[in-house]
């Protein structure tokens, strides 16, 4: 029978560091920044690296239709619960190299450490494990964010997600096929999900703490708005007759910022992206 009172299985810090350095070569920059947009060539390389790691350590890899990448290790038998651990390998443009990737790499190391401990002591674990790398968690290339995990959770439809297009008109469906990650596996939902993630702020550091546990999170409402103006030459067109769409957008952006000022910590606002057409100075 599984023993729930075993001492902790220590991880191998050197192995964890080496793994982090390896995955950081895909899209990493000399200043430590990371540009690994989802389903790009560099994301495909990082996925290939993770798949090779799964194979080397006897994890069973599965790819579902939205491209979520899973590595399963059965340590407790068919009827045991499954704990999913992981995060994402895609990044923001010039994002941090630990953002998301640390959650995937640390999941690999933690599960491997448990497996080694169980094998050394000839014991079964209390559960099976599944490492996950979610598709388009950041939402930098395709919108909305959390695309792969939302499909997995049943929050959005698969075909709708596959039809999302980037700024160049390339869809998720096409991008998955291009890098070889258009999967077909049906992966069951786990009994529990754990994600280790770096802090996006400095509060833990300032408090000399290393770990924090989430008790709540921000609820986000996202909008795509179109401001329809009228193209006119800036020289001869009188100011009173101009219909400047970008000016209208700027007014709303300033108003949103004022809302945050009025409500303090209860409200966060941001405008993260503008698409201006025809985008000519004159």
N, C-alpha and C positions, 0 to 999 in steps of 0.2 A: 504493500500500500504506500502511496505517496506520503512523505513525512513533511508536514508543514512547519516543523520546528527546527529545521536544519540551520546551521550558521550561514551567514550571507556568503554568496559566491563572489569572490573578489574579481574585479576586472583587471585587464592587463593594460596599464596606462600607455606603455610604449607602443603596443599594438594599436590602441585607439588613436594615438597621435599620428602614427604612420598612415592609417586609413584616412584620417582627415586630410593629411597632406596629399595623398593620392587623389582623392576626389576633388580637391581644390585646384588641381591642374587643369580641369575642364572649365574654361571660362574665367579662370582666376587672373588677376592683374598684379603687377609688381608691388603696387601700394596696398595690397591686401583686399582690394575690392573684388566683387564677383559680378559678372554678367553672364548668366546662364538662363536665358529665357526658355520657357517651357516648350518642349517639342522642337527646339532648335537643334542644330548639329551638335553643339556642345552638350546639350541636355541628353541627346542620344548617346554620346560618348560616356557621360556619367552613368546613365542607365546600363550601358553595356558593362561598365566596370562593376556596378552593383550586381548584375546578373552573373558575372564571372566569380564574384565573391560568394554568392549563393551556391554556385555549383561546387566551388572548391571546398566549402564547409558543409555540404550535403543538405542545404536548404532546397526545398522544392519550389521553383519559381512558377508563378502564375501571372498572366497579364489579362486584365479584363477589357471589355470593349471600349472603355474610355481611356485606356492606357495606364491605369493604376498598376503599379508593380509590386507584387507580393512575394515574400520568401517564407515558406512554412517549414517549421521544424517540429516534428512530432516527438515529444519526450514523455508523454503520459498515456498514450493509447487513444483509440478511436473515440471512446465515449467521454473523454475528459473535456473540460472547457478550454476555449482558446482565448488567449490574451494577445491582442494586436498592439504592436509597438512601432512607432515610426514618426515620420513627418514628410518633408518634401525636399527634392533636390533642385527645383527651379528657383530662380532668384529674381529680384528687381534689377533694373539697369544700374550698374555700379552699386549693388547692394553689398551686404556683409557676407563673407564666406561661411560664417557659422549659422546664418539665419536659415533654418530648415534642415540644412545638410547635417548639422550636428545631431539633430534628432534621429536621422536615419542611421548615421554611423554609430552613434552611441547605442541605438537599438540592436544593431548587429553585434557589437561587442558584448553588450549585457546578456543577450540570449546565448551567445557562444560561451560566455563564462559560466552560465548556468549549466549548459550542456556538458561542458568539460567537468564540472563539479559532480554532476549526476553520474557521468560515465566513470569517473575515478572512484566513486563510492558504490557503484553498482545499484543505484536507486532510480526509481521513476520520479519525474517531476510532478508537481500538483496540477500542471496544465500544459497544454501545447502552446507554441508561440508562432506568431506570424508578423514578420517585419513588413512595413508598408512604405512606399514612396508614392505620394498622391500626385496626380496630374494637375498642373495649372493651379496650384494652391495660391500663388501670389497674384495672379490676374494681371500681370504686367503686359502680356502679349494678347491674351484672349480675355474677354469679359463675359460673365462675372468671374471674380476670384472664387476659390474653393470649388472649382468645377468638378474635378474628379471625385472628391470626397462627397460632394452633394449628390452626384449620380449614384455613388455607392450607397448612400444613406436613403435614397429614394426621394430626395427633396426636389430634384429636377429630372426631366425626361432625357434619356440617352440621346435620341436623335436630335433634340433641340441643342444639347450640349455639343454634339459632333458637328453641327452646322454653324457654330460660332466662328466668325472670321476675324483675322487680325487686320491691321491697317493696310496691308497689301492685298487683302481679299483672300488670303490663304485660310482655309478652314481647319478646324481641329481634326476632322476626318482625314483630310489630305496630309496634314502634318504627321499624324500618327503613322500613316502608310509610308511616308517618305523616310522616316527613321526606323521603321520596322517594329512599331509597338502598337499596332492595331490588333489587340488580343481578342480572344473569344471565351476566356475562362469565366465560369460562374463561381464567385467566391462568397462563401457564407459570411454573414455578419458575426463578429466576435462576441464573446461574453463580456469583454472589457477592452477598453482602448486607453493606452498611455502614450503621451507625447512629452518628451523633454525638449524644451525650447529656450533659447537665450532670452534674456529680458530686453525689451525694446527701449528701456529707459535706464536710469542709473540709480534707482531707489534701493535695490538690493546692495549694490556696491557701496552706496553712501551709508547704509546701515550695517556694513561689514557682515552681510549674510550671503550665503552661497546658493540657497534654494528658497523658493517660495511656492506655495500651493494656491492655485486659482480658487477663489470663492465666488466670483462672478466675472462677467465679461461685458464689453460694450455691445449693444445691439446696433447694427448698422443698417441704414436705409440709403440706397444708392440710386441716383437718377442720372439719366442721359437726357439733356435738354437741347433743343434746337432754337437758336435765335435767328430769325429770318430778316435780313436787312435788304438793302438795295445798293448794288454796285454803282459808284459814281466817281468821277475824277475829283481829287482833293483840291485842285486849283480853282476851277470855275464854279464848282457847286457851292452855293451859299450854305453856311452852317445850319441855318434854320430848316433847310430842305434835305439835309442828310439823314439817312436811315442806317446808322452804323450798328451792325449786329454785335460787333465786339464791344462797343461801348455799353450796350444793354447788358451783355454778359458781365462786364466789369462791375456795373452797378449791383447786380445780384451777388457777385462774389464778395463785394464789400458788405452788403447786407447780411450775408451768411456769417461773416466774421463778427459782425456786431452782435448777432444772436448768441454766439459763444461768449462774447464779453458780458452780455446781459445775464446769462445763466450759469456762468462759472464752470465748476467741475462737472455739472450735470449734463453738459452738452459739448461735444466735439464736432467741429465742422472742417471740411477741407474741399477744395476744388483741385483735383489731381491731374486733369487732362483737358487740353483745348485742341480742337481741330478747326482751323480757320481757312475758309475758302473765299476767294481765290488766293488770299494771303499775299497780296501785292502791296508794297509800301505806298504806291500812289493811287 
